[in-house]
């Protein structure tokens, strides 16, 4: 028998942990005002710790009582002090970022493998998203075949967009200003979902427009060689024809004036009248370099407008059939396919294959290989927490001076812990904001987290910003 703990289970536990702060009395405690010294019976295993060589806590029955003895004061942690967090990956130029892959095992922690099943030298899959210089977070949909990223992604649109370095990105969310101080560190940034449209309209719009099972990228695994293609400006056109520019074809295309040479290929209008139209060549008159197309032009491109004749792509799936794509770039020297764009992303795909079906390589050329990338459940951007790694939670507690008179100052503390449901000396549950040790019944409450530190001195004008990250 074999089994795994899915990332969805980890997120489920993280969600429940965050939810518990609304219904329980969770406190951050500080403790131990004396230096680390000497062997401990059950609290740690080191025999000669000191304030420079802090011991590592262990989980024993004895440790619980020793931690209770060392308690100094506690402060309540509210639900506003807790957030999902993900690894902080600042976009940096000349860096290769991993691209989203629906077939990759463990997108949160897994190591990306190459085609031979070996660890990919470009890094782990936690690098498949970035934060730009204005605290906006983007998912990498395509890394242009493992190339370096040189153009910082910007903007807040709802669709996948390319940058000039041929990367493709999806805007996910912006870290809100209120969360920057609390939850942004050199290693972590907060992530929340769903977004409130009143306070975070950009993310809310992305969530509302996400499409379940869409195909927003087709990866060129192998580009092949010597594929037919041509770009130029239209000579003329009618409702269902287009006359191509004279001299159609790359250097290896010596038969471009042959009837049927471009049959089955696509024509995409790149600029001018009819821009972004995509049609298919049903017959090609070689001597006159004129293509008959289907469907008819919705806007006649006329004369002098830029077009591209490219190989066509078919998408096959048992799930759906409403997506379509076309080749956008062919290398002018080798005839290798370098880019495929979606004309329609489709919906409800769970798996699919893509094949280049026209513009076949001329004699001596090789066939391209494509890989269809399926969006996650709900679509890219539907749930930023799940998609980017919802298995980590940060708690932030800020201790300011004497905290209303209940927090001692003028001494050190060396322990930080989380304590659930401690009781007051009168036997009732502690529900207030802050308490010192004398307010509490000894040995009450459950300690769920312990951290040993070097000495931290408290003064009346000091502020300790304590951040704890828990992994589920």
C-alpha positions as CSV (number, residue, x, y, z in Angstrom):
1,X,0.0,0.0,0.0
2,X,1.2,3.5,-0.8
3,X,-0.1,7.0,0.1
4,X,0.7,10.7,0.1
5,X,-0.4,13.7,2.0
6,X,-1.8,16.0,-0.7
7,X,-1.0,19.7,-0.6
8,X,-4.8,20.2,-0.4
9,X,-4.6,18.5,3.0
10,X,-1.8,20.7,4.1
11,X,-3.8,23.8,3.1
12,X,-6.9,22.4,4.8
13,X,-5.0,22.2,8.1
14,X,-3.5,25.7,7.5
15,X,-7.0,27.1,6.9
16,X,-8.3,25.4,10.1
17,X,-5.4,26.8,12.1
18,X,-6.1,30.3,10.9
19,X,-9.8,29.8,11.6
20,X,-9.1,28.7,15.2
21,X,-8.0,32.3,16.1
22,X,-11.6,33.4,15.7
23,X,-13.0,30.9,18.2
24,X,-10.2,30.2,20.6
25,X,-8.1,32.1,23.1
26,X,-4.6,31.9,21.5
27,X,-1.8,33.8,23.2
28,X,1.8,34.6,22.4
29,X,3.9,34.1,25.6
30,X,7.3,35.2,26.5
31,X,9.5,33.6,29.1
32,X,12.8,32.8,30.8
33,X,14.6,35.9,32.1
34,X,17.7,34.0,33.3
35,X,20.6,33.0,30.9
36,X,20.8,29.6,29.2
37,X,23.1,27.5,31.3
38,X,23.6,23.9,32.5
39,X,22.0,20.7,31.5
40,X,18.3,20.4,31.5
41,X,16.1,17.4,32.4
42,X,13.7,17.1,29.5
43,X,13.7,20.7,28.2
44,X,16.6,20.3,25.8
45,X,19.5,17.8,25.2
46,X,22.5,20.2,25.2
47,X,24.7,20.0,28.3
48,X,26.4,23.3,28.2
49,X,24.2,25.9,26.4
50,X,24.6,29.7,26.8
51,X,23.1,32.8,25.4
52,X,25.4,32.7,22.4
53,X,24.8,28.9,21.8
54,X,21.0,28.6,22.3
55,X,19.7,25.1,22.9
56,X,17.1,23.4,20.7
57,X,13.8,22.7,22.4
58,X,12.4,19.2,22.7
59,X,8.8,18.0,23.3
60,X,8.5,16.2,26.7
61,X,6.1,16.3,29.6
62,X,8.8,17.8,31.7
63,X,9.4,20.6,29.1
64,X,5.8,21.7,29.5
65,X,6.1,22.3,33.2
66,X,9.5,24.0,32.8
67,X,8.1,26.3,30.1
68,X,5.2,27.2,32.4
69,X,7.6,28.0,35.2
70,X,9.6,30.3,33.0
71,X,6.5,32.2,31.7
72,X,6.7,36.0,32.1
73,X,3.6,37.4,30.3
74,X,1.1,36.6,27.4
75,X,-0.6,38.7,24.7
76,X,-3.6,37.5,22.7
77,X,-3.2,36.8,19.0
78,X,-6.3,37.8,17.0
79,X,-7.4,36.6,13.6
80,X,-6.1,39.9,12.2
81,X,-2.6,38.9,13.2
82,X,-2.6,35.7,11.2
83,X,-2.2,35.2,7.4
84,X,-1.2,32.5,4.8
85,X,2.3,33.3,3.5
86,X,4.3,32.1,0.6
87,X,8.0,32.2,-0.2
88,X,9.2,35.7,-1.2
89,X,10.7,35.6,-4.7
90,X,11.6,39.1,-5.9
91,X,11.7,39.4,-9.7
92,X,15.4,39.8,-10.7
93,X,16.6,40.3,-14.2
94,X,18.6,37.6,-16.0
95,X,17.0,34.9,-13.9
96,X,15.3,31.7,-15.1
97,X,12.0,31.1,-13.5
98,X,10.2,27.8,-13.5
99,X,6.9,27.7,-15.4
100,X,3.6,26.4,-14.1
101,X,3.2,22.7,-15.0
102,X,-0.1,20.9,-14.2
103,X,1.7,17.5,-14.5
104,X,4.4,18.4,-11.9
105,X,4.3,16.5,-8.6
106,X,4.0,18.8,-5.6
107,X,4.1,22.3,-7.1
108,X,4.7,23.9,-3.6
109,X,7.8,22.0,-2.5
110,X,8.7,19.6,-5.3
111,X,11.9,19.8,-7.3
112,X,11.4,20.4,-11.0
113,X,12.7,17.5,-13.1
114,X,14.1,17.6,-16.6
115,X,13.1,15.3,-19.5
116,X,15.4,12.6,-18.1
117,X,13.8,12.7,-14.7
118,X,16.8,14.5,-13.1
119,X,16.6,17.6,-10.9
120,X,16.4,20.7,-13.2
121,X,19.3,23.1,-12.6
122,X,17.0,26.1,-13.0
123,X,15.8,25.6,-9.5
124,X,12.8,24.4,-7.5
125,X,9.2,24.9,-8.4
126,X,8.8,27.4,-5.6
127,X,10.3,29.8,-8.2
128,X,7.3,29.6,-10.5
129,X,5.9,32.9,-9.2
130,X,7.5,36.3,-8.5
131,X,6.8,39.6,-6.7
132,X,7.7,42.7,-8.6
133,X,9.0,46.0,-7.3
134,X,5.5,47.3,-6.5
135,X,4.5,44.3,-4.4
136,X,2.4,42.7,-7.3
137,X,2.6,38.9,-7.6
138,X,2.7,37.0,-10.9
139,X,2.6,33.4,-11.8
140,X,5.0,32.3,-14.6
141,X,3.0,30.6,-17.3
142,X,5.9,30.3,-19.8
143,X,9.6,30.8,-19.4
144,X,10.3,30.7,-23.1
145,X,12.0,27.3,-23.1
146,X,14.0,27.9,-20.0
147,X,15.4,31.3,-21.0
148,X,16.3,34.1,-18.6
149,X,13.7,36.7,-17.7
150,X,14.8,40.3,-18.5
151,X,11.5,42.2,-18.5
152,X,9.8,42.8,-15.1
153,X,6.1,41.9,-15.3
154,X,3.8,44.8,-14.4
155,X,0.1,45.5,-14.6
156,X,-3.1,44.1,-13.1
157,X,-5.1,42.6,-16.0
158,X,-7.1,39.4,-15.9
159,X,-5.5,37.5,-18.8
160,X,-2.1,35.9,-19.4
161,X,0.2,38.5,-21.0
162,X,3.6,38.3,-22.7
163,X,6.6,40.4,-22.0
164,X,9.2,41.4,-24.6
165,X,11.5,38.6,-23.4
166,X,8.8,36.1,-24.5
167,X,7.9,35.1,-20.9
168,X,4.2,34.8,-20.2
169,X,2.8,35.9,-16.8
170,X,-0.5,35.9,-15.0
171,X,-1.2,38.6,-12.4
172,X,-2.4,37.0,-9.2
173,X,-2.7,39.7,-6.5
174,X,-1.1,42.7,-4.9
175,X,0.2,42.7,-1.3
176,X,-2.0,45.2,0.5
177,X,-0.3,48.0,2.3
178,X,-1.9,47.0,5.6
179,X,-0.2,43.6,5.3
180,X,3.3,44.9,4.4
181,X,4.4,45.8,8.0
182,X,2.8,42.8,9.6
183,X,3.6,39.9,7.2
184,X,6.3,40.9,4.7
185,X,9.8,39.8,5.6
186,X,13.0,39.0,3.6
187,X,11.8,35.4,3.2
188,X,7.9,35.6,3.2
189,X,5.0,37.6,1.8
190,X,1.3,37.3,2.7
191,X,-1.3,35.8,0.4
192,X,-5.1,36.0,0.8
193,X,-8.1,34.6,-1.0
194,X,-10.9,35.3,-1.8
195,X,-10.3,39.0,-2.2
196,X,-12.8,41.7,-1.1
197,X,-13.8,43.7,-4.1
198,X,-14.2,46.9,-2.0
199,X,-10.6,46.8,-0.7
200,X,-8.8,44.7,-3.3
201,X,-10.6,45.1,-6.6
202,X,-7.8,43.9,-8.9
203,X,-7.5,40.5,-7.3
204,X,-11.2,40.2,-7.0
205,X,-11.5,40.8,-10.8
206,X,-8.9,38.2,-11.5
207,X,-10.8,35.6,-9.4
208,X,-14.1,36.4,-11.1
209,X,-12.6,36.0,-14.5
210,X,-10.6,32.8,-13.9
211,X,-11.7,29.9,-16.2
212,X,-11.7,26.4,-14.9
213,X,-9.7,24.0,-17.1
214,X,-8.6,26.6,-19.6
215,X,-5.5,26.2,-21.8
216,X,-3.6,29.4,-21.5
217,X,-0.3,28.1,-22.8
218,X,1.1,25.4,-25.1
219,X,4.8,24.7,-24.5
220,X,7.1,24.1,-27.4
221,X,9.1,21.1,-26.1
222,X,10.9,20.6,-29.4
223,X,10.6,23.2,-32.2
224,X,11.6,21.0,-35.2
225,X,13.2,22.5,-38.2
226,X,12.4,23.9,-41.7
227,X,8.7,24.7,-41.1
228,X,7.0,26.8,-43.7
229,X,6.1,30.4,-42.7
230,X,6.0,33.9,-44.0
231,X,5.3,37.4,-42.7
232,X,4.7,40.5,-44.7
233,X,2.1,43.2,-45.7
234,X,-1.1,42.4,-47.6
235,X,-1.1,43.2,-51.3
236,X,-4.8,43.0,-51.5
237,X,-7.8,41.0,-50.2
238,X,-11.5,40.2,-50.8
239,X,-14.1,38.8,-48.4
240,X,-12.5,35.4,-48.5
241,X,-9.0,35.8,-50.1
242,X,-5.7,37.5,-49.4
243,X,-2.8,38.2,-51.8
244,X,0.5,37.7,-50.1
245,X,3.5,39.9,-50.5
246,X,5.8,38.9,-53.4
247,X,8.7,36.7,-52.5
248,X,6.8,34.6,-49.9
249,X,8.8,32.1,-48.0
250,X,12.1,31.6,-46.1
251,X,15.3,30.7,-47.9
252,X,14.6,26.9,-47.9
253,X,11.1,27.4,-49.3
254,X,11.8,27.2,-53.1
255,X,8.3,26.0,-54.0
256,X,6.2,28.8,-52.5
257,X,4.7,29.5,-56.0
258,X,3.4,25.9,-56.2
259,X,-0.4,25.4,-55.9
260,X,-1.4,24.1,-52.5
261,X,1.9,25.0,-50.9
262,X,0.3,26.8,-47.9
263,X,-2.9,24.8,-47.7
264,X,-4.1,24.2,-44.1
265,X,-1.9,26.9,-42.6
266,X,-3.2,29.9,-40.7
267,X,-3.1,33.6,-41.4
268,X,-3.0,36.0,-38.5
269,X,-3.4,39.7,-39.0
270,X,-0.8,41.4,-36.8
271,X,-1.6,45.0,-37.3
272,X,-3.9,47.4,-39.3
273,X,-7.3,46.5,-40.5
274,X,-8.7,43.3,-39.1
275,X,-5.9,43.0,-36.4
276,X,-6.0,39.8,-34.4
277,X,-8.1,37.9,-36.9
278,X,-7.1,34.2,-37.4
279,X,-8.2,32.3,-40.4
280,X,-7.2,29.1,-42.2
281,X,-6.1,28.7,-45.8
282,X,-8.3,26.3,-47.6
283,X,-6.6,26.6,-51.0
284,X,-3.5,28.4,-52.2
285,X,-2.9,29.7,-55.7
286,X,0.9,29.5,-56.0
287,X,1.5,31.4,-59.2
288,X,-0.6,34.3,-58.0
289,X,0.4,33.9,-54.3
290,X,-3.2,34.2,-53.3
291,X,-4.9,32.3,-50.5
292,X,-8.6,31.5,-50.2
293,X,-9.5,31.4,-46.5
294,X,-12.2,30.3,-44.0
295,X,-14.0,31.8,-42.4
296,X,-14.4,35.0,-44.3
297,X,-12.8,38.1,-42.9
298,X,-14.9,39.9,-40.4
299,X,-12.9,43.0,-41.2
300,X,-11.3,43.0,-44.6
301,X,-7.5,43.6,-44.0
302,X,-7.3,45.4,-47.3
303,X,-3.8,46.5,-48.5
304,X,-0.6,47.2,-46.6
305,X,-1.6,45.5,-43.3
306,X,0.8,43.1,-41.6
307,X,0.1,39.4,-41.6
308,X,1.8,36.1,-40.7
309,X,1.3,32.8,-42.4
310,X,2.1,30.1,-39.9
311,X,1.6,26.3,-39.3
312,X,-1.8,25.4,-37.8
313,X,-2.2,23.6,-34.4
314,X,-4.9,21.1,-33.4
315,X,-5.8,20.4,-29.8
316,X,-7.2,16.9,-29.0
317,X,-9.0,16.0,-25.8
318,X,-11.9,13.8,-24.5
319,X,-12.9,16.6,-22.1
320,X,-13.7,19.5,-24.3
321,X,-13.2,20.9,-27.8
322,X,-13.5,24.7,-27.6
323,X,-9.8,25.7,-27.4
324,X,-7.8,26.7,-30.5
325,X,-4.2,27.8,-31.0
326,X,-1.7,28.9,-33.7
327,X,2.0,29.2,-34.2
328,X,3.3,32.7,-33.7
329,X,7.0,32.5,-34.2
330,X,9.2,30.4,-36.5
331,X,13.0,30.9,-36.4
332,X,14.0,32.6,-39.6
333,X,17.3,30.7,-39.8
334,X,16.3,27.2,-38.8
335,X,12.6,27.1,-39.4
336,X,12.1,25.9,-35.8
337,X,8.8,26.7,-34.1
338,X,9.5,29.0,-31.2
339,X,6.1,30.1,-30.0
340,X,2.4,29.1,-29.9
341,X,-0.4,31.3,-28.9
342,X,-3.9,30.5,-27.8
343,X,-6.7,31.9,-30.0
344,X,-9.4,30.5,-27.6
345,X,-8.4,29.2,-24.2
346,X,-11.4,26.9,-23.8
347,X,-13.0,25.5,-20.6
348,X,-13.2,22.3,-18.6
349,X,-10.0,20.6,-20.0
350,X,-8.3,18.1,-17.7
351,X,-5.8,16.7,-20.3
352,X,-5.1,17.4,-23.9
353,X,-2.5,17.0,-26.6
354,X,-1.5,19.5,-29.3
355,X,0.0,18.8,-32.8
356,X,1.3,20.9,-35.6
357,X,-0.8,19.8,-38.5
358,X,0.2,22.0,-41.4
359,X,3.2,23.9,-42.8
360,X,5.0,20.5,-42.6
361,X,8.8,20.8,-42.7
362,X,10.3,20.7,-46.2
363,X,12.6,17.9,-47.1
364,X,15.2,17.3,-44.4
365,X,13.2,19.1,-41.7
366,X,12.1,17.6,-38.4
367,X,8.7,17.6,-36.6
368,X,7.9,19.8,-33.6
369,X,6.7,18.5,-30.2
370,X,4.2,20.5,-28.2
371,X,2.9,20.1,-24.6
372,X,-0.5,21.5,-23.5
373,X,-0.6,23.2,-20.1
374,X,-3.9,23.0,-18.3
375,X,-4.9,25.6,-15.7
376,X,-5.5,24.5,-12.1
377,X,-8.9,23.8,-10.7
378,X,-10.9,27.0,-11.0
379,X,-8.5,28.5,-13.4
380,X,-5.3,30.6,-12.9
381,X,-5.9,33.3,-10.3
382,X,-9.1,31.7,-8.9
383,X,-7.5,31.0,-5.5
384,X,-4.0,32.5,-5.0
385,X,-3.5,30.7,-1.7
386,X,-4.0,27.2,-3.1
387,X,-2.2,27.9,-6.3
388,X,1.0,29.4,-4.8
389,X,1.4,27.3,-1.7
390,X,-1.2,27.6,1.1
391,X,0.7,25.3,3.5
392,X,2.4,28.1,5.4
393,X,1.0,30.5,8.1
394,X,2.5,33.5,9.7
395,X,1.5,34.9,13.1
396,X,2.6,38.5,14.0
397,X,2.5,39.8,17.5
398,X,3.8,43.3,18.3
399,X,4.8,43.9,21.9
400,X,4.9,47.7,22.6
401,X,6.4,48.8,25.9
402,X,4.5,47.7,29.0
403,X,1.3,46.9,27.0
404,X,-1.0,48.7,29.4
405,X,1.0,47.9,32.5
406,X,0.9,44.1,32.2
407,X,4.1,43.4,30.5
408,X,7.3,43.6,32.6
409,X,10.2,45.7,31.3
410,X,13.8,46.1,32.3
411,X,14.6,42.4,31.9
412,X,15.3,39.8,29.2
413,X,13.2,37.0,27.7
414,X,14.5,34.0,25.8
415,X,11.4,31.9,25.1
416,X,8.6,32.6,22.7
417,X,5.6,30.2,22.7
418,X,2.0,29.9,21.7
419,X,-0.4,29.0,24.5
420,X,-4.1,28.1,24.0
421,X,-6.8,28.6,26.6
422,X,-4.8,29.5,29.8
423,X,-6.9,30.1,32.9
424,X,-6.9,33.0,35.3
425,X,-6.3,32.6,39.0
426,X,-10.0,32.6,39.6
427,X,-10.4,29.5,37.4
428,X,-12.0,31.2,34.4
429,X,-10.6,31.2,30.9
430,X,-8.3,34.0,30.0
431,X,-10.1,36.1,27.3
432,X,-8.5,39.6,27.7
433,X,-5.7,41.1,25.7
434,X,-2.6,40.9,28.0
435,X,-1.7,39.2,31.3
436,X,1.4,38.8,33.3
437,X,2.3,35.5,35.1
438,X,0.7,36.4,38.4
439,X,-2.7,36.8,36.7
440,X,-2.7,33.1,35.5
441,X,-3.2,29.8,37.1
442,X,0.0,27.8,36.9
443,X,0.2,24.9,34.5
444,X,-2.9,25.8,32.5
445,X,-3.3,26.0,28.8
446,X,-1.8,24.0,25.9
447,X,1.5,24.9,24.5
448,X,1.5,24.3,20.7
449,X,4.7,26.0,19.7
450,X,8.1,26.7,21.4
451,X,11.0,28.7,20.3
452,X,14.2,29.3,22.2
453,X,16.2,32.5,21.4
454,X,19.1,34.6,22.6
455,X,18.3,37.3,25.2
456,X,15.9,40.1,24.1
457,X,15.8,43.0,26.5
458,X,12.5,44.8,27.1
459,X,12.3,48.5,27.9
460,X,9.4,51.0,28.3
461,X,10.1,52.5,24.9
462,X,10.9,49.2,23.1
463,X,8.8,47.3,20.5
464,X,9.3,43.7,19.6
465,X,7.7,42.6,16.3
466,X,7.6,38.8,16.7
467,X,6.8,36.8,13.6
468,X,6.3,33.0,13.6
469,X,5.9,30.9,10.5
470,X,4.3,27.5,10.7
471,X,4.4,24.9,8.0
472,X,1.6,22.4,7.5
